[in-house]
Amino acid sequence: MPKRAILALEDGSYFVGYSFGAEGETGGELIFNTSMTGYQEILTDPSYKGQIVVMTYTQIGNYGVNPEDIESSRVQVNGFVVKEVFFRYSNWRAVKSVHEYLKENGVVGIYGVDTRAVVKKIRERGVIRGVISTEDPDPASLVRKAKSIPDISEQDLVSKVSTEEIYRWNQGEWSLEGGYVRKEGEGPLVAVIDFGIKLNILRRFVKEGARVVVVPPKVAVEFVEKENPDAIFLSNGPGDPERVIAGIELVKRFLGRKPILGICLGCQIIGLALGGKTYKLKFGHHGGNHPVKDLRTGRIEITAQNHNFAIDPDSLPPDVEVTHVNLLDGTVEGIKHRDLPVFAVQYHPENSPGPHDSYYLFKEFVEMARAGV
């Protein structure tokens, strides 16, 4: 028989379900993801550090887990909430179940709860902290624990997911015949500042012919000064962008000296460095099929997203242009400097398994890096 588990929220509500993955207790900020596929990429996305992910799609785990569809080397979410989990899977690439995967990584999951009710509560109330437990049977006790969890803005999450070492990357895109292709680029050298990098971003740069070196934030300024890369890329990552002082100072220091691109957290960091402000969204944007409009061309891109903060457009100085907006709520999805080679997008153009409407941004940046300042 499956073991009983409880999901308790700080507002006093709780949901009783069953345990999968690791047994134990975990807490974090609850967010929901609307994607129908890609749960393995979601689980391994470092931007989810500190959060419990609730999947709106009901059937999770039916195609199992494989060693290739990952965005980092381990599961990053604090906890996982689903309506229905498949302990038996069917896919020729799969090697284990999502239950086994979470258990190996020590991540607590709960299934059999009314995820629609959980998502409705998040949408109506906004950000909410929660605890999943297979150990404590007292909902009131778990509610108190949920209330004691520090706000995500008070936590230094980037340091928990960023690399400690400088390393080169040469893995390109995946092929049916041979898996991921190793490719030594001959193009410009891009210094990727790792605040919680998704591996598919690195693969896209390799695909476009760039040479890629990944750098910890704490030594980024020193590395760029010494090694003189052709361009700087600021990655995605978890938490409040205002806490990422090293990233903000890096952009200020090399503004106008190097082409710079940022994605997600990197976009927010660039916005702050250029003089703007950021704010926390009511419940964030997480999932697929978010329509984004390129204000320069009128083109609509279908995008994947994963962010809790956004740039306040009214705070941006006159020399910074908003280039993309979210058609669901009008929030900023892209900015660029009017005179300098600096631009950023809030969504994820690299996303796997998709959509792929925005791959062109990597090509544009690599060409910018070739051209120099």
SULKA-V45798 format. One record per backbone hydrogen bond with DSSP energy under -1.0 kcal/mol. NH is the residue of the N-H (numbers start at 1). CO is the residue of the C=O. Records with the same first field share a line. If there is no record, write none. Layout:
NH->CO  CO
//
This chain:
5->17
6->133
7->15
8->131
9->13
10->129
12->9
15->7
17->5
18->111
19->3
20->109
22->107
26->132
28->130
29->50
30->128
31->52
33->54
34->286
42->38
43->39
44->40
45->42
48->45
49->46
51->48
52->29
53->79
54->31
55->81
56->33
60->84
64->61
65->96
70->68
76->43
77->43
78->51
80->108
81->53
82->110
84->58
86->60
90->62
95->65
96->65
101->97
102->98
103->99
104->100
105->101
106->103
107->102
109->20
110->80
111->18
112->83
115->113
118->114
119->115
120->116
121->117
122->118
123->119
124->120
125->121
126->122
127->282
130->28
131->8
132->26
133->6
134->24
142->138
143->139
144->140
145->141
146->142
147->143
148->144
149->146
154->151
155->152
157->155
160->157
161->158
162->158
167->214
169->212
172->181
175->179
179->175
181->173
183->170
187->209
190->211
191->231
192->213
193->233
194->215
199->71
201->198
203->199
204->200
205->201
206->202
207->203
208->204
209->206
210->205
211->188
213->190
214->167
215->192
219->216
220->217
223->219
224->220
225->221
226->222
227->223
228->224
230->189
231->189
232->259
233->191
234->261
235->193
243->240
244->241
245->243
248->244
249->245
250->246
251->247
252->248
253->249
254->250
257->254
258->254
260->341
261->232
262->343
263->234
264->345
266->263
268->264
269->265
270->266
271->267
272->268
273->269
274->270
275->272
276->271
279->310
281->308
285->307
287->305
290->303
292->301
293->325
294->299
295->323
298->294
301->292
303->290
305->287
307->285
310->279
312->277
315->312
316->313
320->317
321->336
323->334
324->334
325->293
326->331
327->291
330->326
333->324
334->324
335->344
336->321
337->342
338->319
342->340
343->260
344->335
345->262
346->333
348->304
351->348
359->356
361->358
362->359
364->360
365->361
366->362
367->363
368->364
369->365
370->366
371->367
372->368
//
